[in-house]
Amino acid sequence: MKYQLRQATPEDAMAVVLFHTLAHEESYGHLLSPEFFRGRRASIPERVESRRPHLAVADPRIIAVDGTNRIVGLADAGPGRDDPGPEELELYSIFTLRDTYGTGLGAALLSAAVGDSPAYLWVLRDNSRAQAFYRKHGFRPDGATGLLPPEWEELPELRMVRTAKSLR
């Protein structure tokens, strides 16, 4: 499969929200309740409108599209939100659809979003597949943990960091 990576725009908001909804279902279907996913689907119109400003920034909001122009991957990054953070750059999210696993798309999205820069991210504690991917790319848990907000059923997460030292 061939993919094209490009910066998302506000006009992509509907496609991005639909992609994100499907990616969450594929990635977290075993971790979150059916009610959570029903709520996510019901809130698509509101999420599209709230997503538009998020896509109107210069920070990386990278989407991967296939030959039919279907979004099959997404990565976004920007200034760290932790205060103080372990690095200045945070990878906010990266998702690919299940049918792209093993194609190198995740690595291409990671490279497009943060390159080889030191960065950090938060990942679900029970998402071993994602943690293995991040370890492969130099990220390591730093001991920080947290819980997602109640609307995300307070799933436990951990922080992973890739320092300048780990890049050498």
C-alpha positions in Angstrom: 0.0 0.0 0.0 1.1 3.5 -0.7 0.2 6.5 1.4 0.5 10.2 1.1 1.3 12.2 4.2 0.2 15.8 4.4 -0.7 18.5 6.9 -4.4 18.3 7.8 -6.6 21.4 7.3 -9.8 22.6 8.9 -11.6 21.2 5.8 -10.5 17.7 6.9 -12.3 18.0 10.2 -15.1 15.6 9.4 -12.8 12.9 7.9 -10.4 13.3 10.8 -13.1 12.8 13.4 -14.5 9.8 11.6 -11.0 8.3 11.3 -10.3 9.0 15.0 -13.6 7.4 16.0 -12.8 4.2 14.0 -9.1 4.2 15.2 -10.3 4.5 18.9 -12.7 1.6 18.4 -10.0 -0.6 16.8 -7.3 0.4 19.4 -9.4 0.6 22.6 -12.4 -1.6 22.0 -11.2 -4.0 24.6 -10.5 -1.2 27.2 -13.5 1.0 27.0 -17.2 0.3 27.5 -19.7 0.1 24.6 -21.4 3.2 26.2 -18.2 5.1 25.6 -18.2 4.3 21.9 -21.9 5.1 21.5 -21.3 8.5 23.1 -18.4 9.1 20.8 -20.5 8.3 17.7 -23.3 10.5 19.0 -21.0 13.4 19.5 -19.4 13.4 16.0 -21.1 16.7 14.9 -19.8 18.6 18.0 -16.4 17.0 17.7 -16.1 18.1 14.1 -16.7 21.7 15.0 -14.3 21.6 18.0 -11.6 19.9 15.7 -11.6 22.6 13.1 -9.5 25.2 15.1 -7.1 22.4 16.2 -6.4 21.7 12.5 -5.8 25.4 11.7 -2.4 25.6 13.3 1.2 25.3 12.1 2.1 22.5 14.5 2.2 19.1 12.9 -1.3 17.7 12.3 -0.3 15.0 9.8 -2.7 12.7 8.1 -2.0 9.7 5.9 -4.3 9.0 3.0 -4.5 6.0 0.8 -5.1 5.8 -2.9 -8.8 6.4 -2.5 -8.1 9.5 -0.3 -9.3 7.7 2.8 -7.5 8.7 6.0 -5.7 5.7 7.4 -3.3 7.4 9.8 -2.9 10.5 11.9 -0.2 12.0 14.1 -0.1 15.4 15.8 2.5 17.1 18.0 3.3 20.4 19.5 4.5 22.2 22.6 4.5 20.0 25.7 1.5 20.4 27.9 3.1 19.1 31.1 4.4 21.8 33.4 7.2 21.2 33.8 7.6 18.7 31.0 10.5 16.3 30.5 11.0 17.7 26.9 9.7 20.7 25.0 8.0 18.7 22.3 5.0 16.4 22.9 3.6 13.8 20.6 -0.1 14.2 21.3 -1.4 11.2 19.3 -0.6 8.8 16.6 -3.0 6.3 15.2 -3.2 4.0 12.2 -5.9 1.7 11.1 -5.5 -2.0 11.7 -5.2 -2.9 8.0 -2.0 -0.7 7.8 -0.2 -2.4 10.7 3.3 -3.6 9.7 3.6 -1.3 6.7 5.8 1.3 8.2 3.1 3.9 8.2 3.4 4.4 12.0 7.1 5.1 11.7 6.5 7.5 8.8 3.9 9.4 10.8 6.1 9.6 13.9 9.0 10.9 11.7 6.7 13.5 10.1 5.3 14.7 13.5 8.5 14.8 15.7 11.4 13.7 13.5 14.4 12.7 15.5 13.7 15.3 18.2 13.6 14.6 21.9 9.9 14.4 22.8 7.5 12.8 25.2 4.0 11.2 25.0 1.3 9.6 27.1 0.2 6.1 26.3 -2.4 3.8 27.9 -0.8 1.6 30.5 -2.6 -1.5 29.0 -1.7 -0.7 25.4 1.4 -3.0 25.0 1.4 -2.8 21.2 1.8 1.0 21.3 4.4 0.9 24.0 6.4 -1.6 22.0 6.2 0.7 19.0 7.4 3.7 21.0 10.3 1.7 22.6 11.4 0.7 19.1 11.7 4.4 18.4 13.7 5.3 21.5 11.0 6.3 24.0 11.2 4.9 27.5 8.8 5.2 30.5 10.0 7.9 32.9 7.9 6.8 35.9 5.1 9.4 35.5 1.6 8.0 35.5 -1.9 9.4 35.4 -5.5 8.8 34.7 -7.5 9.9 31.7 -10.5 12.1 32.5 -13.8 10.6 33.7 -15.3 10.9 30.2 -12.5 8.5 29.1 -13.4 6.2 32.0 -10.2 7.1 33.9 -8.0 4.6 32.1 -4.5 4.6 33.5 -1.7 5.9 31.4 2.1 6.3 31.6 4.5 8.8 30.1 7.3 7.8 27.8 10.2 10.1 26.9 12.9 10.1 24.2 15.8 12.3 25.3 18.6 13.8 23.3 20.9 11.3 25.1 18.8 8.3 24.0 19.1 9.5 20.4 22.9 9.2 20.3 
